[in-house]
Amino acid sequence: MVQWLMIILVYDFAVLKLSLSEVTLSLRLLHYKNPNGLTYENRPCDTRLEHDINRDGRCDTAFLFCLVRLPFQNPHNCTLGDHYTGVVGANDIHFIDLDQQQQDKLDTQQRSLSLVSIWFQSTIYFRFNYPKTGIGIIVEVFDVDDINNRTIHDSIDFYGRTLADLKIYRSEETAQKQRIYLRSLFGTYTNLTADLSLYCSPNYYGNFCEILCVPNEQRYDCDLDTGQKICKHGYFGQDCLSDVRACEDQPCLNNGTCVVYLRSYLCRCQKGYTGRSCEIGPAGRMTEKKCNQMNCVHGDCSKNGKCICHDGWTSENCNQTSIMSIFVKFINYFKKYFIII
């Protein structure tokens, strides 16, 4: 078997200087051709019938796609992912995407020939952190002799090239395909045509997919262009952690000033007052927190400054469901739908 070390990938460190960022590369196979039906050693693929899966003397073609981080080092280490197709056809293969509504426009006469293989192949996806030095793709083409043992095969050809010129798009919806033509590294006449596209994986944004933003149902959405967090009503700050509603209940007593701090509040007390809510006055005297009608969410403010909660509600501001009310609701539900003997 030809040594992988014969493959030389030339690259330029200055082409892409990116921080690690998650991207998706889609690989859509279009056409493969081995016009002479030979291996890289210029001999027929199958000389023995027991090795001929197609049973017609043609190659039993399979592909191994290997995505690598540059610089190319270990030829057997697909650092960014690999994909093995299994046997997909013979010497002349036209690939049809499973997601396609219509078949590729093939010549009617050519399509009728038995020597042309039509193979339904889904788009192949690789998802990985984009390296600063760029990526390369290596393809090994096999003639498979045993469909149940992928180690028993003959090598037909090798392809390899860098993908430093592949543009990164913001999303799969906006990504445009770039057609590549892979030809033999050893002077044979086989070739493979494919479409590639590179784009940010879901929840990654920015020109180089370096910004991660996962929408939070309660606190923020993500800007579809920049990935910046857009705080929802009531939240602010870099990560939308601060809840402006923390001061809505006016928790600071004795003319203290309420300041939102993360998910709670702080009070700036007037001179002579201390405590979390400025409730401790001169000589250590405690000031009781007095309500107003707005503070009593599900209740009424009494003359003595206390919230009188409506049935089913509890807490200082009557904003929490009481355990008893939950129990009563459960009993009523049980009585309604079940017979109690």
N, C-alpha and C positions, 0 to 999 in steps of 0.2 A: 504493500500500500504506500502510496506517495506520502512522504513526510509533510505534515502541515507547515513545518518551518520553512518550506519553500515559498510560502505565501508572504509577501512583503507588502505591508500597508504603509504608504507614505502619508503623513499628516502634518499639520501645522498647528503648534500650540496656540498661536495668536488668533486663530480663526474664531473660537468661541471661548470666552472667559466667563463661565457661569458658575453661580453657587449651586449647590445641590437643590434640585427642584423636581417635582414629580411630573412626568410627562407620559403620554401614551403614543406609541408608534403603531400605525395600522399598515399592514402589508397585504395588498390585493394582487394575487397572481393573475397574469393575463395569458401568457403564451410561452411554451417551452418547445424547443426544436433540437433534435439530434438527427440531422438529415441522413447520416450514414449508419445510424444504429450501432455505434461502436463505443467501447470504453476509452479511457484516456490512453490506453496502450495500443489503440487502433486494432482491437480485435472484437469480434462479435460478442454481444452480451451473453447470450445463452447458446452454448454448443451442445449441451446435454438437456434432453427433454425434461428430466426431473427437476431441473433448475429453472424451467421456463413457465412462469405463472400464467402468462398470456397464452401459452401453447401455440404460438405462431412465429417464434424466432425473434420477435422484437424485444427490446429492453423492457424490463419490469421496473419502471422509474419511480423513485422516491426521493424526497428532499429533506435535508437537515439544515434549518436556518439557525444561525448562531449570531447573536448580537453581542458585541464586545465593547468594552471601554478602552479607549486609546490611552497610551500606546499599546500595541498588540504585544502580548507576552506569552501566556500559556495557550497554545492552539486548541487545547481540549477543554478550556474553561470559558464557557459562554457567560461572562460576568454580568450581562444585562438580560439574559434570558435565551431560551432556545425553543424550537418547535420542529417536531418530526411529523411529516405528512403521512407516512405509510405509502404503499403503492397507489399512484394516482393516474397511471396511464402508461403509454409506451414511448414512441419516438417523436411524436408530434401531438402536443397536448394543448387544447384550448380550454381555459378555465372559465367557468360560469359561476358568478357569485350567487349563493343561495338566497341573498336578499334582493337579487335583481328581478325586475318584473319581466324583462325581455332578454333573450339570449343575445350575445354579441353577434354583430353582423358578419357572419361567415359566408363565404362563397357557397352557393347552393350545390354546385358540383363537388366542391371540396368536402363539404359536410357529409355528402353521401358516401365518400370513400371510407373503406374500413380501416385504412391506415391512420385516420385522424381520430384522436381521442377527445371526447367531450367530458370534462370532469367538473362536477359541482363542488366548489370549494368555498367555504366561508372565509371572510376576511380574517387574517391572523393578527392578533393584538399582543403587543409587548408593553408592559407598564413598569416604569423604573425611575430612579432618581437620575436626572441628567448630570453627567460628570463634566467637570470644567474643561477637560481635554477633548471632548467630543466622542462620537461613537462610530463604529464601523460594522459592516455586515459581512459575514462569511457564509457561503452556501456550499454544501457538499451534495453532489448528485450521485445516487446509488442505482445499481441494478440489483434488485432484491432476489436472492435465490431461495430463501425460505421465509414465507410470509409470517410464520410464527416465531421467527428468531431474527431480530434485526441486526445481529452481529454477523450473520452469514450473508455477505453481499460482495459485489464488485464495485469499485469506484469508477464512475463515468467521467466526472469532471469536478472542478473546484472554481468558485467565483469569489471575489472579494473586492470591496471598495469602502472608502470612507463616506460618511454621510454628513460631513461638516457643512455642506451647502444646503442642507435641508432646513427650511424655515420653520420656526415654531409658531403655531397659531394659538389664539386664545381658547378655542373650544373645538369640539368635534364638528359642531354645526358650521363654523366659519372656516374650518381647515380645507385647504386646497391640495389636490393630489399632485405629486411630482413623479413623472415617469422615469424609470431607470432601466437601462439595458445592461444586463450582466453577461459578459462573455468569458470564454475559457482563459484561465491563467496558464494553460499548457499548450496552447496552439491548436486545440481541436476545434471542431466547427459547431459545437453546441452553443446555445444562447437561451437566456431567460429574460422575459419582459415582465415588469411588475409596476404597480403604482404604490407609492409611499406617501404617508402624511404624518405629520408630527404636531401634537397639540397638547395643551394643558389637561391633565387628568381632572376629573370632577373635584370641585372645591379648591382648585389651585388657580391663581390669577397672576396678572402682571405680564410684562413682556417676555419674561423667562420663566414663568410659572413658579416664581419664588415666594409668592404670598399665599399662605393657607388661610382660608376663611370658611368655616362650617356654620351655616345659618343657625341661630338660636331662636327657637319658636317664641320665647318670652322676651328676650333682650335686644336682638339685632338681626338685620338682614345683611347681605353682602352685595356691594356694588359689582355689577356684572363685568365692568371694564377694569376696575382697579383692584377689586377684592377688599377694599376698605370696609370696615364695619359701619353700618348705618344704624344708629341707635333708634330703638322704638320709643314711643311716647312714654315718658317717665324715667328714661335712663339716659345717662351721659357718661363721658369719660372715654379714654382710649379703647378700653375693652367693654364699654357700656355696662360696667359693674355697678356704678353709682345709681342709686334709686332716688330720684328727686322727690318722690312721694313720702320719703321718710320724714320730711318736715311739714307735711300737710296737716298733721294733727296738732301742730304747734306744741311740741313736747317741752320746750324750754320755758320755765317759770320765771317770775320776777323780772320781766323785760329782758330775758336772755335772748341771744341771737342764735337761731338754729342754722347749722352748716351741715350739708350732706357729706357724709364720709363713707365711701365704699357702699355697703348695703345698709348702712344705718345712719346715725346722725351724731354730731357733737354740738354742745352748747357753749357759746361764749357768754359767760356770766357777767352781770354787773358787779361792781366793786362791793365786796362784803358777802357775796354769795358763791357757793361751791356746790359740788355734787353733779351727777350725770345730767340732771335736768335743772340745775341751779335751785334745787329745792331746799338746800341747807343755807339758812340765813345767819345773820349776826347772832353770836352766843349759841350757835348750834341749833337754833330753832328750825323745825321742819315746816315747810310750806306745802300744804296739800294741793295737789293738782286739781284745778277746777275745769269743768267741762264747759263747752258751749254746744249749741244745737248741732253744729256742723261736725263736732267730734263724735257725737253719739250716732254711729252709723245705723244701727238698728235699735234705736231706743230714744228716750227723751232725757233732756238735761233738767235735773231737779234744782230747787232753790239752794240746796246746800252744796251744789257744784259736783254732784255725782250723776253718772249716767244710769238711768233705770232702763234695763234692757227689755225688749219685747220678748214674748214667748219664743223659746228655741234659740235664743242668742245669749252670749256671755262675754266676758272679758271687760276690761276697764272702759273700752270704747264700743262695746257691744258689736264687735266685728268678727266674732268666732262662734261657730255653731256649737251648741252645748251637747254634751254626751247624752243627756236625758232626751233631748229632742230627736237625736238620731235613733235612740232606743224606741221611742214612741212611734216614729215613722216606720221602723222595722216591724213592730207589733201590728200596726194598722195594716201594713202590706200583707203580713202573714194571715191576718184575719180575713182579708179580702179575697185572697187566692187559695187559702187552704181551710179545710173544715176542722175546727177544734172540737174534740169530743170531751 
